[in-house]
Amino acid sequence: MNIVQVVAIALIATLLIVTLREQRPEISILLSVVTGILIFIFIMDKVIFVIDVLKDLSIRANLDFIYFTTILKIIGIAYICEFGAQIAKDAGESSIATKIELAGKVMILVISIPILLSLLELILKIMP
């Protein structure tokens, strides 16, 4: 699926949501969530392709696989949190969206601790 099709689906859904929001707000929220999930499903094959290319590059560059998977996890957490926060904002729950973003930042920090520790060890080894 190309970007024109994704944008067309999004625009049609937006028009439907705006039309339904006054009379049936519960359906408009559901339509918004379903549209977001559909777009996410449509782009998953592109995401998988990018992950495969990055994995191949890391193998060719002899990078430690632990660092590569950690970075992919961080990117995944960032995208998923952004997606969830945007859905919460669309539903009018900006406070929940803020909590989702905070949880994502904390999870990224927790996952990145091994990289930070190895970087700190490397700096300590370099210093006299």
One Martini backbone bead per residue (centre of mass of N, CA, C, O) as a GRO file, in nm:
protein
  128
    1MET     BB    1   0.096   0.036   0.023
    2ASN     BB    2   0.057   0.360  -0.035
    3ILE     BB    3   0.035   0.687   0.065
    4VAL     BB    4  -0.223   0.759  -0.090
    5GLN     BB    5  -0.403   0.544   0.041
    6VAL     BB    6  -0.364   0.626   0.333
    7VAL     BB    7  -0.468   0.917   0.301
    8ALA     BB    8  -0.746   0.844   0.192
    9ILE     BB    9  -0.843   0.689   0.437
   10ALA     BB   10  -0.800   0.922   0.639
   11LEU     BB   11  -0.990   1.130   0.503
   12ILE     BB   12  -1.248   0.965   0.507
   13ALA     BB   13  -1.251   0.921   0.812
   14THR     BB   14  -1.254   1.219   0.890
   15LEU     BB   15  -1.523   1.289   0.760
   16LEU     BB   16  -1.688   1.084   0.923
   17ILE     BB   17  -1.614   1.185   1.204
   18VAL     BB   18  -1.718   1.474   1.177
   19THR     BB   19  -2.010   1.390   1.111
   20LEU     BB   20  -2.055   1.193   1.375
   21ARG     BB   21  -1.980   1.357   1.636
   22GLU     BB   22  -2.259   1.490   1.702
   23GLN     BB   23  -2.447   1.221   1.705
   24ARG     BB   24  -2.193   0.983   1.732
   25PRO     BB   25  -1.925   0.975   1.932
   26GLU     BB   26  -1.865   0.668   1.972
   27ILE     BB   27  -1.821   0.607   1.668
   28SER     BB   28  -1.596   0.811   1.609
   29ILE     BB   29  -1.387   0.685   1.797
   30LEU     BB   30  -1.388   0.403   1.675
   31LEU     BB   31  -1.307   0.495   1.389
   32SER     BB   32  -1.036   0.612   1.471
   33VAL     BB   33  -0.908   0.354   1.582
   34VAL     BB   34  -0.945   0.175   1.331
   35THR     BB   35  -0.784   0.351   1.139
   36GLY     BB   36  -0.517   0.337   1.291
   37ILE     BB   37  -0.488   0.029   1.275
   38LEU     BB   38  -0.494   0.003   0.967
   39ILE     BB   39  -0.246   0.173   0.912
   40PHE     BB   40  -0.055   0.002   1.081
   41ILE     BB   41  -0.093  -0.258   0.915
   42PHE     BB   42  -0.001  -0.140   0.636
   43ILE     BB   43   0.305  -0.064   0.756
   44MET     BB   44   0.440  -0.327   0.865
   45ASP     BB   45   0.603  -0.424   0.614
   46LYS     BB   46   0.792  -0.177   0.619
   47VAL     BB   47   0.906  -0.219   0.901
   48ILE     BB   48   1.022  -0.500   0.852
   49PHE     BB   49   1.216  -0.413   0.629
   50VAL     BB   50   1.385  -0.217   0.798
   51ILE     BB   51   1.476  -0.422   1.009
   52ASP     BB   52   1.624  -0.610   0.810
   53VAL     BB   53   1.827  -0.403   0.709
   54LEU     BB   54   1.950  -0.331   0.985
   55LYS     BB   55   2.038  -0.617   1.054
   56ASP     BB   56   2.229  -0.654   0.814
   57LEU     BB   57   2.413  -0.412   0.881
   58SER     BB   58   2.500  -0.511   1.165
   59ILE     BB   59   2.637  -0.769   1.067
   60ARG     BB   60   2.842  -0.631   0.869
   61ALA     BB   61   2.955  -0.435   1.118
   62ASN     BB   62   2.984  -0.600   1.387
   63LEU     BB   63   2.757  -0.568   1.581
   64ASP     BB   64   2.610  -0.584   1.867
   65PHE     BB   65   2.303  -0.733   1.912
   66ILE     BB   66   2.213  -0.597   2.175
   67TYR     BB   67   2.212  -0.305   2.069
   68PHE     BB   68   2.016  -0.342   1.837
   69THR     BB   69   1.770  -0.444   2.000
   70THR     BB   70   1.753  -0.199   2.185
   71ILE     BB   71   1.699   0.011   1.967
   72LEU     BB   72   1.442  -0.122   1.856
   73LYS     BB   73   1.283  -0.105   2.120
   74ILE     BB   74   1.290   0.201   2.145
   75ILE     BB   75   1.146   0.262   1.881
   76GLY     BB   76   0.891   0.099   1.942
   77ILE     BB   77   0.804   0.250   2.194
   78ALA     BB   78   0.777   0.526   2.064
   79TYR     BB   79   0.559   0.452   1.854
   80ILE     BB   80   0.345   0.328   2.043
   81CYS     BB   81   0.311   0.576   2.227
   82GLU     BB   82   0.228   0.773   2.009
   83PHE     BB   83  -0.019   0.618   1.915
   84GLY     BB   84  -0.168   0.610   2.190
   85ALA     BB   85  -0.169   0.917   2.242
   86GLN     BB   86  -0.331   0.996   1.988
   87ILE     BB   87  -0.583   0.839   2.062
   88ALA     BB   88  -0.636   0.983   2.329
   89LYS     BB   89  -0.661   1.266   2.204
   90ASP     BB   90  -0.897   1.198   2.012
   91ALA     BB   91  -1.078   1.124   2.278
   92GLY     BB   92  -1.000   1.367   2.494
   93GLU     BB   93  -0.731   1.234   2.659
   94SER     BB   94  -0.463   1.410   2.751
   95SER     BB   95  -0.380   1.286   3.024
   96ILE     BB   96  -0.332   1.000   2.918
   97ALA     BB   97  -0.128   1.075   2.701
   98THR     BB   98   0.084   1.178   2.901
   99LYS     BB   99   0.120   0.904   3.049
  100ILE     BB  100   0.217   0.745   2.807
  101GLU     BB  101   0.469   0.915   2.753
  102LEU     BB  102   0.599   0.869   3.029
  103ALA     BB  103   0.615   0.561   3.016
  104GLY     BB  104   0.795   0.554   2.765
  105LYS     BB  105   1.038   0.707   2.886
  106VAL     BB  106   1.092   0.508   3.115
  107MET     BB  107   1.132   0.255   2.939
  108ILE     BB  108   1.369   0.366   2.779
  109LEU     BB  109   1.555   0.406   3.019
  110VAL     BB  110   1.561   0.111   3.114
  111ILE     BB  111   1.665  -0.015   2.845
  112SER     BB  112   1.931   0.186   2.826
  113ILE     BB  113   2.123   0.107   3.064
  114PRO     BB  114   2.331  -0.087   2.933
  115ILE     BB  115   2.445   0.125   2.740
  116LEU     BB  116   2.529   0.333   2.952
  117LEU     BB  117   2.723   0.147   3.108
  118SER     BB  118   2.916   0.079   2.872
  119LEU     BB  119   2.991   0.373   2.818
  120LEU     BB  120   3.108   0.432   3.098
  121GLU     BB  121   3.327   0.210   3.091
  122LEU     BB  122   3.474   0.323   2.846
  123ILE     BB  123   3.547   0.594   2.970
  124LEU     BB  124   3.707   0.477   3.214
  125LYS     BB  125   3.924   0.332   3.035
  126ILE     BB  126   4.035   0.591   2.892
  127MET     BB  127   4.095   0.699   3.148
  128PRO     BB  128   4.376   0.744   3.370
   0.00000   0.00000   0.00000
